[in-house]
Amino acid sequence: MSSEEQGYFTEDNSAEVVISRNADAKDARVAEVMGAITRHLHAAVKEIEPTQEEWFEAIQFLTKVGHASDDWRQEFILLSDSLGVSMLVDAINNRKPSGASESTVLGPFHVADAPELPMGSDICLDQKGEPMLVKGRIVGIDGAPISGAKIDVWQANDEGFYDVQQKGLQPDFNLRGVFRTGDDGTYHFKGVKPKCYPIPDDGPVGKLLETLGRHPFRPAHLHYILEADGFETLITHIFDPDDPYIHTDAVFGVKESLLAKFKRVEDPEDIAEAGFDGPFFEVVHDFVLAPTS
């Protein structure tokens, strides 16, 4: 029986009939993916039993998502993020051995050519916000320090904006830097205490979140990409556990192992030793990289 002779379409066999038409697919993986999507989509439609008007409204929503996407804004990624799909794909593709630091989503604001700086540099170029010292170690699962690890860091400012969002207001490469560990595997740099911020909520995804009674905020965090020879690249964040949105991240990026205490330091001796003029926040977080297989 050819792919055109797999039976007539009914409510009961709808998914099977549609999938059978793909029997001559040129790409087996595409056929597998579309088969799974078709089965789950048809099952959802049968569970929901939408009216014709409701289904057209869903199509209109996806059309608006497409219209809102361009070279600078990807509303479909925003939709994927807000549905938790981005984090699920990240989890599936970044299963780590026991003891290794966990990953989370890259986010849309990474800049590939951030400057490499001497260890300990201040990445805050405009000196706005509450000063912060971030430090820790980069080690392997065996606890041995990793020398020469590349640490790419970036963060939003004290108003919740990245430099690329405020061209002309923030200096280029503000709150970004690349560092490399020495033989002891330690790292330290200065920045400013980050702030929670909303994902873009002026489009169809934002309206959907509002309809669902959800807020668009991400809790305060710092971004990291860690690379070292012989180890898997780690893309991750560290989060402020005292942030009001720490349990309701709009994109589901928070993991308990990535919480790092933002400790306010007011002792004059500690302030002087750290090289600040007044109180600052200290964040200590170690990372454990998984070996490449």
Backbone as a ProteinNet text record, in pm:
[ID]
protein_1_A
[PRIMARY]
MSSEEQGYFTEDNSAEVVISRNADAKDARVAEVMGAITRHLHAAVKEIEPTQEEWFEAIQFLTKVGHASDDWRQEFILLSDSLGVSMLVDAINNRKPSGASESTVLGPFHVADAPELPMGSDICLDQKGEPMLVKGRIVGIDGAPISGAKIDVWQANDEGFYDVQQKGLQPDFNLRGVFRTGDDGTYHFKGVKPKCYPIPDDGPVGKLLETLGRHPFRPAHLHYILEADGFETLITHIFDPDDPYIHTDAVFGVKESLLAKFKRVEDPEDIAEAGFDGPFFEVVHDFVLAPTS
[TERTIARY]
85.7	0	88.4	65.6	146.8	109.2	192.6	167.8	36	-17	-145.7	-263.8	-236.5	-343.4	-344.7	-320.9	-312.1	-444.9	-552.4	-682.4	-737.4	-866.6	-932.6	-917.4	-914	-895.7	-1024	-1010.7	-1121.8	-1071.4	-1163.8	-1123	-1036.6	-1068.8	-995.1	-854.3	-839	-708.3	-632.6	-668.9	-615.8	-462.7	-399.1	-253.5	-187.3	-238.6	-178.8	-186.5	-299.6	-313.8	-216	-206	-114	29.9	69.8	207.8	238.6	139.4	163.5	198.9	153.9	185.2	333.5	404.5	546.9	637.7	582	659.2	777	767.1	874.6	963.2	964.9	1043.8	1190.4	1253.6	1394.9	1488.6	1438.1	1520.1	1449.5	1509.5	1445.9	1426.8	1522.4	1510.7	1395.8	1379.5	1267.4	1135.1	1129.8	1007.6	978.4	1083	1065.7	1014.1	1076.3	1036.7	892.4	858.2	723.2	618.7	659.4	568.4	534.4	636.5	613.3	529.3	563.7	487.4	342.3	321.3	184.6	103.9	162.8	90.8	49.1	144.5	114.9	19.2	33.9	-54.7	-198.7	-215.2	-349.6	-409.7	-325.5	-375.1	-420.4	-345.9	-382.8	-513.9	-528.5	-652.3	-772.4	-753.6	-863.2	-897.3	-797.6	-823.2	-893.7	-847.6	-901.4	-1036.2	-1051.8	-1170.4	-1200.8	-1107.9	-1129	-1241.1	-1305.3	-1400.8	-1322.3	-1388.3	-1323.1	-1265.9	-1339.7	-1295.7	-1171.9	-1167.6	-1051.2	-927.4	-945.8	-830.2	-776.8	-867	-822.8	-751.3	-797	-729.2	-587.7	-569.4	-435.8	-346.8	-401.2	-325.2	-288.4	-382	-354.5	-244.3	-243.4	-138.3	-0.8	11.3	139.6	179.8	82.2	110.6	168.7	113.5	163.5	303.3	328.7	463.6	564.5	527.2	614.8	636.3	530.3	542.5	629.1	631.7	710.3	857.7	894.9	1033.9	1109.5	1233.7	1320.4	1465.1	1561.4	1702.9	1741.9	1664.7	1699.9	1615.2	1503.3	1412.8	1353.6	1361.9	1310.8	1198.2	1075.8	961.2	934.9	973.2	954.3	1047.8	1170	1259	1198.6	1140.4	1074.5	959.8	885.1	777.2	832.6	938.1	1003	1053.3	1114.3	1164.3	1052	944.3	836.2	755.5	762.9	696.4	787.1	910.3	1003.9	1070.2	1042.8	1098.8	1248.8	1291	1434.3	1514.9	1464.6	1535.9	1532.7	1424.3	1416.7	1517.3	1525.7	1623.5	1765.1	1789.4	1921	1952	1854.7	1877.3	1908.9	1835.7	1856.5	1995.4	2040.8	2169.7	2288.1	2261.9	2370.7	2359.2	2334.7	2333.3	2475.3	2492.7	2626.2	2647.4	2772.5	2801	2783.8	2765.5	2747	2863.2	2828.6	2931	2963.9	2928.3	2958.7	2855.6	2898	2807.3	2702.1	2581.8	2471	2470.6	2412.7	2401.6	2267	2254.3	2124.9	2132.1	2025.1	2016.8	2119	2161.3	2258.6	2199.8	2077	2017.9	2056.2	1985.8	2004.7	2110.4	2179.2	2262	2411.7	2453.5	2597.1	2661.9	2783.7	2862.3	2991.5	3017.7	3127.5	3265.8	3281.5	3415.3	3442.6	3393.1	3421.5	3571.1	3627.1	3772.4	3823.4	3943.1	4008.7	4079.6	4060.2	4107.3	4197.9	4284.5	4364.4	4272.9	4309.9	4229.2	4213.6	4090.5	4062.6	4011.4	4002.4	3958.6	3813	3779.7	3642.7	3574.2	3468.2	3399.6	3295.1	3270.6	3176.5	3250.5	3222.2	3296.8	3239.3	3112.6	3052.5	3040.1	3081.6	3083.7	2947.1	2841.6	2706.9	2658.7	2595.6	2542.9	2622.4	2573.7	2640	2755.6	2877.2	2993.6	2984.3	3048.6	3040	3172	3212.8	3330.2	3284	3320.1	3282.4	3410.1	3409	3529.7	3494	3590.9	3569.2	3679.9	3652.9	3750.1	3686.1	3767.8	3726.9	3804.6	3732.3	3797.9	3733.1	3800.7	3744.8	3665.1	3602.6	3523.8	3610.5	3739.8	3830.2	3875.6	3829.3	3866.4	3994.6	4064.8	4190.7	4163.2	4241.4	4219.7	4247.3	4173.5	4191.2	4264.7	4383.9	4465.2	4428.7	4427.1	4401.7	4256.9	4165.1	4022.7	3979.4	3905.2	3852.8	3717.6	3704.1	3581.7	3524.1	3414.9	3345.8	3225.3	3224.6	3117.4	3047.2	2918.1	2843.2	2721.3	2672.4	2560.6	2484.8	2361.2	2284.2	2330.7	2300.5	2340.6	2240.2	2256.4	2171.6	2028.4	2001.6	1865.7	1804.5	1881.1	1829.5	1848.5	1944.3	1969	2112.1	2127.1	2259.3	2306.5	2437.6	2492.5	2433	2408.2	2355.7	2211.9	2144.7	2009.6	2009.6	2122.9	2131.6	2251.5	2258.3	2365.8	2362.8	2477.7	2485.8	2464	2397.8	2378.1	2480.5	2508	2614.6	2734.5	2856.6	2974.7	2970.1	3027.2	3038.9	3116.9	3072.4	3133.5	3124.7	3029.8	3008.5	2956.5	3016.1	2976.6	2995.1	3104.9	3146.7	3297.3	3343.4	3486.7	3519.1	3642	3693.9	3818.8	3826.1	3939.6	3991.8	4116	4174	4237.4	4209	4260.5	4409.6	4475.1	4613.3	4622	4738	4759.9	4668.8	4625.1	4541.7	4393.9	4356.7	4218.4	4123.8	4175.9	4088.2	4055.6	3945.2	3909.2	3850.6	3860.1	3793.9	3785.2	3674.3	3656.2	3554	3549.7	3455.8	3345.2	3226.5	3113.5	3019.2	2891.1	2789.6	2678.8	2612	2504.4	2395.6	2366	2264.4	2123.6	2031.2	1891.3	1801.9	1688.7	1590.1	1541.6	1495.3	1446.6	1343.1	1255.6	1154.4	1206.6	1166.5	1187.6	1094.5	1120.3	1032.5	886.8	801.8	662.6	563	611.4	524.1	471.1	491.4	445.8	345.7	317.4	217.2	251.8	380.9	417.6	389.5	419.7	389.2	240.9	159.7	14.2	-33.5	29.5	-5.7	26.7	145	181.4	81.5	42.4	-55	-187.6	-230.5	-355.5	-348.1	-229.3	-209.3	-181.8	-178.5	-152.3	-7.7	82.7	225.5	299.5	402.5	487.1	599.6	665.3	770.4	912.7	930.6	1060.7	1155.4	1283.6	1393.1	1460.3	1495.6	1565.4	1708.3	1766.4	1902.2	2001.7	2092.4	2187.1	2310.6	2412	2534.3	2547.6	2594	2613.7	2760.7	2778.3	2912.6	2915.2	3025.7	3063.9	3204.1	3220.6	3348.9	3401.9	3525.8	3589.1	3729.4	3766.7	3901.7	3932.9	4058	4099.6	4073.9	4010.7	3983	3854.4	3777.4	3654.4	3539.6	3419.3	3301.6	3278.3	3238.2	3203.1	3077.2	3079.3	2965.1	2906.8	2778.6	2704	2606.8	2618.7	2538.4	2519.6	2445.6	2428.8	2461	2474.4	2455.9	2348.8	2266.1	2148	2154.7	2089.4	2073.5	1954.3	1978	1867.2	1766.1	1802.2	1710.3	1626.5	1640.7	1563.3	1414.7	1325.2	1182.1	1127.3	1197.9	1149.1	1227	1303.8	1393.3	1316.8	1193.2	1115.3	1020.2	1018	920.8	985.8	1109.6	1179.7	1092.9	1072.1	983	1028	1159.8	1209.5	1258.8	1232.4	1259.9	1409.1	1496.2	1639.9	1706.4	1635.9	1697.4	1709.4	1827.7	1849	1909.7	1872.7	1915.1	2066.5	2136.4	2282.7	2348.7	2272.6	2329	2299.6	2245	2222.3	2353.5	2381.6	2506.6	2475.3	2508.2	2474.6	2545.5	2469.5	2525	2539	2657.1	2681.8	2727.9	2660.1	2700	2813.7	2924.3	3043.4	3055.8	3062.1	3069.7	3191.2	3267.1	3385.5	3492.2	3542.1	3640.9	3766.1	3814.2	3934.8	3908.2	3793.1	3757.6	3737.2	3679.1	3657.9	3791.5	3883.7	4015.4	4090.8	4083.2	4153.6	4101.6	3970.2	3910.4	3929.5	3976	4002.8	3882.7	3783.3	3665.8	3672.5	3590.8	3584.7	3476.3	3386.8	3276.8	3222	3109.2	3051.3	3031.7	3043.2	3027.3	2961.9	2919.2	2864.1	2970.6	2982.9	3077.5	3000.1	3038.5	2974.6	3084.1	3069.9	3167.6	3097.9	3149.1	3087.4	3193.3	3203.5	3296.3	3221.9	3295.9	3239	3318.3	3245.9	3307.4	3277	3382.2	3364.4	3373.5	3289	3289.6	3395.1	3466.6	3565.4	3497.9	3565.2	3512	3526.1	3431	3432.1	3522.3
-120	0	123.8	215	335.7	433.6	540.6	640.4	711.9	708.5	772.4	681.9	556.2	459	407.3	495.7	455.9	468.1	492.2	499.1	639.7	647.2	776.8	840.4	972.2	1050.8	1048.2	1009.2	1016.6	1081.6	1113.8	1173.4	1075.7	947.7	849	824.2	816.8	778.5	895.5	1016.8	1136.4	1140.4	1121	1130.5	1021.8	899.7	788.2	811.6	863.3	888.3	995.9	1104.1	1211.8	1160.9	1089.3	1039.9	942.2	861.5	762.9	828.6	951.4	1021.2	1057.7	1047.4	1083.7	963.9	853.7	730.2	744.2	833.3	849.2	970.1	1013.2	1130.9	1111.7	1219.4	1212.4	1219	1267.6	1279.8	1204.8	1095.1	1011.1	1085.3	1171.6	1245.4	1345.4	1412.5	1505.7	1430.6	1312.6	1232.1	1189.8	1153.5	1113.4	1231.4	1348	1467.3	1505.9	1510.1	1549.9	1447	1320.7	1219.2	1243.7	1272.2	1297.8	1423.6	1529.9	1654.4	1633.1	1560	1535.1	1458.1	1351.4	1271.7	1356.2	1437.1	1516.6	1631.8	1691.7	1801.4	1751.7	1640.2	1585.5	1543.4	1486.8	1447.9	1570.8	1680.5	1803.5	1858.9	1859.4	1910.8	1825.9	1694.8	1607.2	1629.6	1660.5	1688.2	1822.7	1924.8	2060.3	2077	2012.9	2028.1	2175.9	2245	2388.8	2412.8	2527.2	2568.3	2617.3	2633.2	2687.1	2825.4	2904.8	3040.4	3036.8	2945.8	2934.5	2890.8	2796.5	2751.6	2863	2942.1	3055	3158.6	3175.6	3268.8	3221.1	3089.9	3034.2	3059.5	3041.6	3068.3	3216.5	3302.8	3447.1	3482.3	3415.4	3439.1	3405.1	3287.9	3247.9	3340.8	3389.6	3485.7	3613.6	3659.6	3780.3	3757.7	3636.8	3604.2	3615.5	3563.7	3574	3717.3	3796.7	3937	4017.2	3975.6	4047.5	4009.6	3910.9	3864.1	3930.1	3969.8	4026.1	3997	4065.9	4039.6	4077.4	4165.1	4212.6	4150	4095.1	4037.6	3908	3802.7	3672.3	3632.4	3666.8	3641.9	3493.1	3410.7	3266.6	3210.5	3264	3222.7	3263.8	3383.4	3430.9	3337.1	3292.4	3197.5	3065.5	3016.2	2893.6	2908.4	3024.1	3049.5	3048.9	3120.6	3138	3011.1	2917	2787.4	2683.3	2721.9	2628.6	2534	2548.2	2456.3	2479.8	2605.8	2635.7	2570	2579	2517.7	2365.4	2308.2	2163	2114.7	2184.6	2148.6	2161.9	2268.4	2287.7	2171.3	2130.7	2021.3	1890.6	1862.3	1738.5	1735.2	1850.9	1857	1884.3	1900.6	1930.1	1845.7	1717.3	1627.2	1613.2	1644.6	1648.6	1531.3	1487.4	1384.8	1441.5	1356	1398.3	1485.5	1597.7	1688.6	1804.4	1796.1	1904.9	2016.3	2138.9	2253.1	2243	2291.2	2282.4	2399.7	2376.1	2480.2	2548.9	2658	2721.2	2794.6	2863.8	2919.7	3031.9	3046.6	3149.6	3289	3308.4	3441.7	3515.5	3624.1	3692.6	3802	3827.4	3947.6	3919.1	3796.7	3769.3	3839.1	3891.8	3954.5	3874.9	3827.4	3732.2	3792.5	3922.4	3981.3	4071.6	4035.1	4112.8	4110.9	4218.9	4228	4133.8	4080.3	4001.7	4097.6	4077.4	4172.4	4103	4180.5	4122.5	4076.2	3966.2	3914.6	4022.6	4036.6	4136	4268.1	4282.8	4409.4	4439.4	4567.7	4613.6	4619.5	4540	4538.8	4650.1	4721	4833.2	4958.1	5003	5114.4	5250.4	5255.3	5385.5	5410.5	5312.9	5326.6	5362.1	5310.4	5331	5202.1	5217.4	5101.7	5069.3	4967.6	4925.8	4832	4865	4783.5	4640.5	4550.7	4407.7	4341.4	4249.4	4165.4	4022.1	3960.6	3821.8	3738.6	3625.8	3543	3396.9	3310.8	3168.5	3088.6	2959	2868.7	2793.2	2756.6	2669.8	2539.9	2430	2302.8	2191.8	2078.3	1959.2	1880.5	1771.9	1688.7	1631.7	1613.5	1561.9	1669.3	1793.5	1902.5	1973.7	1925.2	1988.1	2119.6	2224.5	2352.7	2342.5	2419.8	2421.1	2548.9	2533.4	2647.4	2685.6	2814.5	2862.4	2854.7	2837.5	2835.6	2975.1	2981.7	3109.1	3135.4	3253.2	3291.3	3413.2	3394.6	3503.3	3541.2	3666.4	3709.1	3831.7	3842.6	3962.9	3973.7	4095.7	4117.6	4243.9	4255.1	4377.9	4478	4605.4	4707.8	4718.7	4820.8	4835.1	4874.6	4902.5	4931.3	4815.3	4705.9	4588.6	4588.9	4669.2	4677.3	4634.1	4563.9	4531.3	4645.6	4653.5	4764	4769.4	4651.7	4649.3	4699.6	4707.6	4763.2	4914	4969.9	5114	5175.6	5152.7	5211.8	5363.7	5421.4	5565.2	5606.8	5521.6	5549.9	5476.7	5351.1	5275.9	5268.9	5266.3	5245.2	5107.7	5096.7	4966.3	4871.5	4748.2	4643.7	4674	4759.6	4781.8	4653.4	4617.9	4499.9	4371	4367.2	4246.9	4230.8	4107.6	4084.5	3937.4	3913	3777	3766.8	3662.7	3641.1	3499.2	3478	3343.5	3310.2	3188.6	3147.5	3117.1	3135.3	3094.6	2950.9	2914.1	2775.1	2731	2827.4	2790.2	2780.3	2812.3	2799.5	2904.3	3003.8	3104.6	3215.3	3284.5	3400.7	3506.7	3631.9	3740.1	3860.9	3931.9	4054.3	4141.5	4267.9	4362.5	4396.4	4419.4	4461.9	4543.7	4537.9	4603	4503.1	4521.6	4429.5	4436	4322.4	4322.1	4335.1	4363.1	4383.2	4294.1	4256.1	4181.8	4269	4204.4	4280.6	4198.3	4264.7	4191.3	4149.9	4031.9	3997.7	4087.1	4106.6	4193.7	4147.5	4236.2	4196.2	4285.6	4355.8	4444.7	4379.8	4248.7	4176.5	4069.2	3978.8	3873.8	3781.5	3751.4	3664.7	3735.5	3865	3941.5	3943.9	3958.3	3957.7	3820.6	3713.4	3579.2	3562.4	3608	3597.8	3673.3	3792.2	3870.3	3795.6	3736	3660	3541.4	3481.3	3366.3	3406.4	3537.3	3584.1	3570.2	3570.3	3555.7	3687.4	3710.2	3828	3797.7	3899.3	3876.5	3885.5	3884.7	3917.2	3798.4	3829.5	3738.7	3788.7	3699.2	3743.2	3786.9	3867.5	3919.4	3804.4	3818.5	3710.6	3762.6	3680.2	3701.7	3587	3617.3	3516	3470.7	3342.7	3286.5	3192.5	3196.9	3087.5	3046.5	2919.8	2868.6	2765	2786	2695.8	2660.3	2534.1	2490	2364.1	2349.5	2231.4	2104.8	2008.2	1881.1	1878.9	1989.6	1997.4	2046.9	2006.8	2053.3	2201.8	2276	2416	2425.5	2518.5	2538.3	2677.1	2681.8	2806.2	2811	2913.1	2911.9	3052.4	3064	3188.2	3157.8	3264.4	3254.6	3356.9	3322	3400.3	3450.5	3563.9	3619.3	3550.6	3469.8	3395.6	3484.8	3611.7	3702.4	3785.5	3761.5	3836.6	3800	3898.1	3867.6	3771	3753.1	3665.8	3534.2	3503.1	3386.8	3255.9	3248.2	3124.4	3126.8	3237.8	3249.1	3308.2	3270.9	3318.2	3295.8	3401.7	3393	3290.2	3257.1	3160.4	3031.4	3014.3	2889.4	2855.7	2958.9	2934.7	2906.7	2928.4	2914.1	2767.1	2731.2	2599.4	2620.9	2536.9	2557.7	2563.1	2483.5	2479.6	2607.6	2692.9	2816.6	2938.3	2917.8	3029.1	3066.3	3196.2	3244.4	3365.9	3360.5	3467.6	3597.4	3705.8	3839.4	3904.7	3894.1	3938.5	4083.8	4167.5	4307.8	4318.5	4380.1	4394.1	4539.8	4562.6	4698.9	4722.3	4617	4631.3	4713.7	4821.6	4909	4835.2	4738.8	4665.7	4581.4	4516.1	4434.6	4522.9	4640.1	4733.1	4777.7	4813.2	4858.4	4745.9	4625.1	4510.8	4480.1	4498.1	4469.8	4582.7	4698	4809.7	4896	4894.9	4980.1	5102	5201.5	5322.8	5315.3	5219	5206.1	5065.4	5042.5	4908.2	4848.3	4717	4647.1	4511.7	4447.9	4313	4212.8	4105.9	3998.6	3873.8	3814.3	3692.3	3587.9	3475.3	3367	3245.7	3199.4	3082.8	3005.5	2877.3	2789.1	2715.2	2680.6	2604.4	2475.2	2367.9	2236.5	2195.5	2181.2	2147.4	1996.5	1947.1	1804.7	1779.2	1668.6	1636.4	1598.7	1625.8	1580.9	1429.9	1365.6	1219.3	1172.3
0	0	0	-89.5	-98.8	11.3	24.7	127.8	105.3	-21.2	-49.6	-14.1	29.1	51	195	288.8	428.6	501.8	433	497.6	498.5	524.2	528.5	666.6	666.2	788.2	872	999.7	1094.7	1222.7	1309.9	1437.7	1517.1	1511.1	1589.7	1537.5	1403.4	1348.3	1286.6	1323.2	1256.5	1254.2	1367.4	1372.9	1288.8	1297.9	1223.9	1073.2	1025	881.9	835.9	912.7	874.7	873.6	977.6	986.9	873.8	834.5	728.8	596.4	575.6	451	440.4	551.1	552.6	528.7	482.7	468.8	373.1	275.5	177.1	206.2	331.8	369.3	333.3	285.3	245.8	366.1	478.4	599.3	712.3	758.4	859.7	991.7	1027.5	1154	1147.1	1033.2	1017.3	1028.3	966.7	973.8	1117.4	1192	1332	1415.1	1395.1	1470.7	1439.1	1310.3	1271.5	1316.7	1322.5	1373	1519.2	1599.7	1741.9	1762	1687.6	1700.1	1659.5	1551.1	1503.9	1606.8	1664.3	1764.3	1883.9	1935.5	2055.1	2023.8	1905.5	1868.7	1852.1	1783.6	1765.2	1899.6	1987.2	2120.2	2198.9	2187.9	2258.3	2205.2	2072.3	2012.1	2056.8	2063.6	2107.2	2254.2	2334.1	2475.8	2494.2	2419.5	2434.7	2366.3	2252.2	2168.2	2141.5	2076.2	2052.3	1951.6	1965.2	1862.3	1741.1	1629.2	1509.2	1539.3	1615.3	1648.3	1737.5	1833.3	1922	1844.4	1750	1671.8	1582.7	1524.7	1442.7	1529	1651.6	1742.7	1772	1787.6	1809.3	1688.1	1568.3	1446.5	1437.5	1473.9	1474.1	1573	1688	1787.1	1730.4	1668.2	1610.1	1495.8	1421.2	1315.4	1374.2	1484.8	1551	1606.5	1658.3	1706.6	1592.2	1474.9	1359.2	1316.1	1313.8	1273.6	1371	1498.3	1599.1	1597.1	1516.7	1511.3	1397.6	1424.5	1320.8	1359	1295.6	1323.2	1465.4	1528.9	1663	1772.3	1735.6	1836	1782.6	1862.1	1821	1916.1	1876.4	1962.4	1980.3	1881.4	1897.3	2004.9	2014.9	2124	2257.1	2261	2382.1	2421	2321.9	2347.7	2400.3	2337.2	2382.3	2525.9	2555.2	2690.6	2792.9	2761.5	2859.2	2880.4	2787	2802.3	2867.1	2898.5	2960.2	2862.8	2733.8	2634.9	2616.7	2619.4	2604.6	2715.6	2838.3	2949.9	2941.2	2889.6	2874.9	2770.9	2657.9	2554.7	2610.6	2688.3	2751.1	2845.1	2925.5	3020.4	2948.7	2841.8	2766.3	2703.9	2655.8	2585.9	2678.1	2807.7	2900.9	3026.8	3008.1	3122.9	3175.1	3303.9	3362.9	3457.7	3471	3571	3711.2	3807.3	3946	3991.7	4052.5	4104.5	4013.6	3885.5	3792	3804.9	3779.5	3785.6	3675.9	3706.6	3613.3	3516.4	3400.2	3298	3307.9	3233.4	3211.5	3078.2	3040.5	2906.1	2883.7	2758.9	2723.5	2737.2	2691.5	2689.7	2562.8	2531.7	2403.2	2402.4	2514.5	2522.8	2530.4	2496.3	2493.9	2374.8	2396.4	2290.1	2275.8	2155.3	2134.5	2152.3	2125.4	2123.6	2242.3	2359.9	2480.7	2508.3	2564.4	2583.8	2692.5	2670.9	2774.6	2869	2998.9	3099.5	3201.1	3267	3375.7	3488.9	3551.6	3662.5	3768.7	3818	3920.5	3867.7	3735.3	3676.2	3712.2	3701.9	3722.7	3586.5	3568.1	3438.9	3428	3537.9	3535.1	3489.2	3368.3	3308.4	3342.8	3382.4	3413.8	3563.4	3644.2	3790.5	3848.7	3786.8	3838.7	3905.2	4019.2	4089.2	4213.8	4286.9	4410.1	4375.8	4419.3	4380.5	4432.7	4358.2	4388.8	4354.9	4438.6	4414.1	4398	4285.1	4257.6	4253.4	4322.5	4323.8	4345.9	4316.2	4334.3	4269.2	4247.2	4187.7	4072.3	3975.5	3865.6	3882.8	3905.8	3933.3	3851.6	3847	3785.8	3888.1	3843.4	3934.3	4046.4	4019.4	4121.6	4219.7	4200.1	4289.3	4252.6	4151.4	4111.4	4038.4	4068.3	4000.5	3851.4	3773.6	3628.5	3590	3538.7	3496.1	3352.9	3326.1	3190.4	3147.4	3241.8	3207.1	3163.3	3054.2	3003.8	3067.9	3128.2	3197.3	3127.5	3057.7	2987.2	3072.4	3123.1	3213.2	3157.2	3185.3	3149.3	3239.5	3254.6	3344.6	3305.8	3356.3	3342.7	3448	3424.1	3520	3634.1	3716.1	3834.8	3800.7	3672.4	3628.2	3550.4	3536.4	3467.7	3317.5	3267	3123.1	3090.4	2975.6	2923	2833.8	2813.1	2733.7	2593.2	2533.2	2396.3	2388.5	2504.1	2507.8	2523.2	2561.1	2587.8	2516.9	2386.5	2307	2322.7	2354.7	2375.1	2518.8	2597.5	2739.1	2824.9	2789.9	2856	2762	2817.8	2732.4	2667.2	2547.9	2483.9	2574	2582.7	2665.3	2814.5	2852.2	2995.1	3059.1	3172.8	3249.9	3171.6	3096.9	3025.1	3039.6	3038.6	3041.7	3027.2	2985	2972.6	3059.1	3140.4	3229.8	3211.9	3253.6	3248.1	3382.3	3429.4	3559.3	3553	3667.4	3681.8	3729.5	3780.1	3820.9	3935.4	4018.4	4133.1	4098.1	3973.8	3930.9	3986.3	4055.5	4114.7	4015.1	4042.4	3962.6	4055.1	4014.2	4085.6	3994.1	4003.6	3926.5	3998	3959.2	4018.8	3919.1	3970.6	3889.5	3974.6	3943.2	4027	4054.9	4167.5	4203.9	4096.8	4031.2	3925	3981.7	3893	3931.1	3846	3902	3823.5	3708	3601	3486.2	3410.2	3335.2	3259.1	3122.2	3076.6	2936.9	2854.4	2725.2	2645.6	2654.9	2702.8	2725.6	2651.6	2548.6	2471.8	2344.7	2331.3	2212.5	2248.7	2155.6	2180.2	2296.2	2316.5	2429	2561.4	2566.9	2687.4	2717.6	2614	2632.6	2680.8	2629.1	2674.3	2822.3	2864.2	3005.4	3093.3	3048.5	3124.8	3135.9	3026.3	3026.7	3122.9	3132.1	3220.1	3364.5	3391.3	3526.8	3568.6	3469.1	3497.3	3476.2	3558.2	3540.3	3441.7	3383.8	3285	3341.5	3472.7	3531	3544.2	3525.8	3558	3684.9	3778.9	3899.2	3866.4	3953.2	3933.2	3917.3	3818.8	3791.6	3718.4	3716.1	3638.2	3539.7	3418.6	3315.3	3310.6	3281.4	3263.7	3142.8	3068.7	2979.7	3022.2	3058.2	3106.1	3008.1	2963.7	2867.1	2913.8	2896.3	2930.1	2851.2	2811.4	2736.8	2818.5	2754.9	2821	2901.3	2895.2	2973.5	2885.8	2923	2851	2879.2	2776.9	2795.3	2880.3	2975.2	3064.3	3041.5	3006	2993.2	3108.7	3193.6	3315.1	3370.1	3479.4	3555.7	3702	3780.3	3924.7	3961.8	4061	4095.6	4239.9	4262.1	4396.7	4463.5	4567.7	4629.1	4700.5	4726.9	4795.5	4699.5	4569.9	4472.2	4485.1	4470.2	4485.3	4380.5	4268.1	4161.4	4152.7	4257.5	4249.9	4231.1	4277.6	4264.8	4145.7	4070.6	3960.8	3835.8	3808.4	3688.7	3564.9	3487.8	3371.2	3269.2	3266	3167	3232.8	3363	3434.5	3442.1	3441.5	3437.1	3570	3680.7	3813.1	3852.2	3902.5	3962.3	4100.7	4194	4332.6	4345.8	4265.5	4275.5	4225.7	4158.2	4101.7	4188.2	4307.3	4398.9	4466.3	4472.1	4531.7	4618.9	4744.5	4838.3	4801.4	4793.2	4771.4	4910	4966.9	5104.4	5106.3	5181.9	5194.1	5294.9	5253.7	5337.1	5379.7	5511.1	5563.6	5651.5	5683	5768.1	5696.5	5759.2	5692.6	5645.2	5723.2	5683.2	5558.8	5555.7	5439	5316.3	5337.3	5227.2	5169.2	5256.3	5210.8	5140.8	5195.2	5134.9	4996	4976	4845.7	4745.8	4794.1	4703.2	4672.4	4761	4741.4	4832.9	4803.2	4884.8	4990.7	4978.2	5072.3	5069.6	5135	5139.9	5000.2	4992.7	4865.3	4890.3	4781.6	4789.8	4746.5	4822.7	4790.4	4752.5	4639.4	4589.6	4568.8	4633.5	4621	4559.7	4446.3	4381.9	4304.3	4332.4	4262.8	4150.8	4045.7	3935.3	3917.1	3889.4	3866.4	3722	3641.7	3500.6	3479.7	3390	3355.7	3247.7	3256.5	3153.1	3023.1	2912.9	2783.5	2776.6	2711.9	2704.7	2591.6
[MASK]
+++++++++++++++++++++++++++++++++++++++++++++++++++++++++++++++++++++++++++++++++++++++++++++++++++++++++++++++++++++++++++++++++++++++++++++++++++++++++++++++++++++++++++++++++++++++++++++++++++++++++++++++++++++++++++++++++++++++++++++++++++++++++++++++++++++++++++++++++++++++++++++++++++++

